[in-house]
C-alpha cells in the first residue's frame, strides 16, 4: 500500500474515534468500521491484482526480450521489449508504490519506471536486471525510459 493510502486510513480512523468518543453514537460505527475496512481492503486488493498482471506480462515479454547495453537504447526503439542489467544509482517515488530507478551499466544511464511495487526491496547500489518496454521519457522528451514489468536483484 502507498503512503497516501496509509495516511488516509489513519486520518479516517482518528476521525471515527473522535466522533465516537464525543457523541457515543454506536449506530455511526455500523457504517464507519466497514468504511475503514474498505480503506485497507481496496488498496491491498488493487496492489495484488497489479502485481499479478505484471507477473503475467513478465512471463509474456521474457521470450521476446534481448539484452541491451544502455547506450544502445534510443527513442527509435520505442515499443521494443528489452532486458538490461546494471547498478541502481538513484531511486524515487517508492512511497507511491510507483518507483523510478536510475540504472547505470557502465555504458550509460537510463530511467526505469515500474507502476507497481517490485517483489524485492530495491535500493541504491543494488545490481539489478530489468525487463520492460522502451518508451519516451515524459520528463525529458528527448531521452528514452524503460517501463518495467520486472526488476530483480542479481549477484
Order of alpha helices (4+ residues) and beta strands (2+ residues): alpha-alpha-beta-beta-beta-beta-beta-beta
